[in-house]
Amino acid sequence: MDESEDVPKDFIKFKSAKLSVDEVSELVVSPYCGAVSLFIGTTRNNFEGKKVIHLEYEAYTSMAETEIKKICRDIRQKWPSVKHIAVHHRLGVVPITEASVIIAVSSPHRAESLEAVMYCINTLKASVPIWKKEIYEDEYSWKENKECFWANSEK
């Protein structure tokens, strides 16, 4: 395979079904890359001493997709050797231990893919219109990301 046949691609998906680590990581594999780095954000069973039953996510999907495309462009500017990027985010109910978000990045060497994955999740949490509702045993709470610039701009 000629490297020109393996053009860089971005894979962005929002879905209500369970996310697959294998599916996401396979999207970014390239014969020209020696590194695939992953971030998997999962639902934990507790928050500040409260028992979490599950999470629920909502998104303004068209705007969220646009923002994630911007993040992908930024990654390619900062780390030009990055080959493929995949960002899959779950919407709706996410049970304990299941993935809410999976990010995968491939690059020839590990440093670029690791740095790009960290940048991607941090920027996603700060700028993408996705809302999380934590459901506890006897109450619920909508959570804003502390990193989120648009949620903190009015404070």
C-alpha positions in Angstrom: 0.0 0.0 0.0 1.3 3.4 -1.0 1.0 5.9 1.9 -1.0 8.2 -0.4 -3.7 5.5 -0.3 -3.9 5.8 3.5 -5.0 9.4 3.7 -5.6 10.8 7.2 -9.2 10.3 8.3 -11.4 11.5 11.2 -14.1 9.2 12.5 -16.8 11.0 14.6 -19.8 9.2 15.9 -22.6 9.8 18.5 -24.7 6.8 19.3 -27.0 5.4 22.0 -25.8 1.9 21.7 -22.8 0.5 23.7 -19.4 1.8 22.4 -16.8 -0.8 21.2 -13.2 -0.2 22.0 -12.2 -2.7 19.3 -14.3 -0.9 16.7 -12.9 2.5 17.6 -9.2 1.4 17.8 -9.5 -0.6 14.5 -10.7 2.6 12.7 -7.3 4.3 13.3 -4.9 1.4 12.6 -2.5 2.2 9.8 0.5 0.2 8.4 2.5 3.5 8.6 1.9 4.0 12.3 3.6 2.3 15.2 1.3 3.8 17.9 -2.4 3.7 18.6 -3.3 5.6 21.8 -6.8 5.3 23.4 -8.7 7.1 26.0 -11.8 5.4 27.4 -14.1 7.5 29.7 -16.3 5.1 31.8 -19.2 5.6 34.2 -18.0 5.2 37.8 -20.4 4.2 40.6 -19.7 7.2 42.9 -19.3 10.9 43.0 -18.5 13.0 46.1 -19.8 10.3 48.4 -23.0 9.7 46.5 -23.9 6.3 44.8 -24.2 6.8 41.1 -26.8 4.6 39.4 -26.0 5.6 35.8 -25.3 8.6 33.6 -27.4 10.2 30.9 -25.9 12.3 28.1 -27.5 14.8 25.7 -25.8 16.7 22.9 -26.5 19.3 20.4 -25.1 16.8 17.9 -24.6 19.0 14.8 -22.7 21.6 16.8 -20.9 18.9 18.8 -19.7 17.3 15.5 -18.6 20.6 14.2 -16.6 21.3 17.4 -15.0 17.8 17.3 -14.0 18.4 13.7 -12.2 21.6 14.9 -10.4 19.6 17.6 -9.2 17.2 14.9 -8.0 20.1 12.7 -6.1 21.5 15.8 -4.5 18.1 16.5 -3.3 17.8 12.9 -1.7 21.3 13.2 0.0 20.6 16.5 1.0 17.0 15.6 1.4 16.8 11.8 2.4 13.1 11.9 -1.0 12.0 13.4 -2.7 9.7 10.8 -6.2 8.9 12.0 -8.5 10.2 14.8 -11.6 8.6 16.1 -14.0 10.1 18.6 -17.1 8.1 19.6 -19.4 9.5 22.3 -22.4 7.8 23.8 -25.8 9.5 24.2 -28.6 8.5 26.4 -28.2 6.2 29.4 -24.7 4.9 30.1 -24.6 2.2 32.9 -21.8 1.8 35.4 -18.5 0.6 33.9 -19.6 1.2 30.3 -17.8 3.8 28.1 -19.2 7.3 27.6 -16.4 8.3 25.2 -13.7 6.5 23.3 -10.9 8.5 21.6 -8.3 6.8 19.4 -5.3 8.4 17.6 -2.7 6.8 15.4 0.8 8.2 14.7 4.2 6.8 13.7 5.5 7.2 17.2 3.8 7.1 20.7 4.5 10.6 21.9 2.4 12.3 19.3 -0.6 10.0 19.7 -0.5 10.1 23.5 -0.3 13.9 23.5 -3.0 14.2 20.9 -5.4 11.9 22.8 -4.9 14.0 26.0 -5.5 17.2 24.1 -8.6 15.8 22.4 -10.4 14.7 25.6 -9.4 17.9 27.5 -10.6 20.1 24.6 -13.7 18.1 24.1 -14.7 18.5 27.7 -14.0 22.3 27.5 -15.7 23.1 24.2 -18.2 20.5 22.9 -21.9 20.9 23.8 -22.5 17.6 25.5 -24.4 17.5 28.8 -24.1 14.9 31.5 -26.9 14.0 34.0 -25.8 11.9 37.0 -28.5 9.7 38.4 -28.1 8.9 42.1 -30.1 6.6 44.4 -32.6 9.3 45.4 -31.8 12.4 43.2 -30.1 13.5 40.0 -27.8 16.3 39.0 -26.9 17.9 35.7 -23.1 18.3 35.6 -21.2 20.9 33.8 -17.5 20.3 33.0 -15.3 22.6 35.1 -13.2 23.0 32.0 -16.1 24.1 29.9 -15.5 27.7 28.7 -19.2 28.3 27.6 -20.7 27.2 30.9 -18.3 29.3 32.9 -18.4 32.5 30.8 -21.4 34.0 32.7 -20.0 33.4 36.2 
